[in-house]
Amino acid sequence: MNKKTIVIWFKQMISGFWINLPIILGILLLIALIKNYVSMSFLYTIENKFLLWVFVDILWGLFAGNPINSYIIASEFWPIADNIIIIWTFLISWVTVGIVQIPAESYYFGKKYTITRNILSFIFSLIWAYTIALLYTIF
């Protein structure tokens, strides 16, 4: 490796960081908003655990996000949400279920595909969250 290659890689790294800086700042602001204004205690007012998981799945399924953001936000949820299934439901539904993106997705892929994908993603996010949380408690 020569010096010129290292300089090119460094410039590409700085350029990539500069392009992604607004996204990183947005994530940090979202985490601050969640930590300060979203109280997890309101989730525990729901007595039925299954209804709690469905509510969390619906709540986070309204939005769409990429996996990297979900890991960062979930790490901030960890101290305030003592139920691991809530965190896993968030992680899975944030990435797979996207109600906000239904208009664009139905335009490109068709309404039938979009509705079917979102319903199946919603159901499987509950199943996978419960399965992962169960495996986590076993091991």
Secondary structure, DSSP 8 states (H G I E B T S, - for coil): --HHHHHHHHHHHHHHHHHHHHHHHHHHHHHHHHHHH--GGGGGG---HHHHHHHHHHHHHTS---HHHHHHHHHHHTTT---HHHHHHHHHHHHH--STTHHHHHHHH-HHHHHHHHHHHHHHHHHHHHHHHHHHHH-
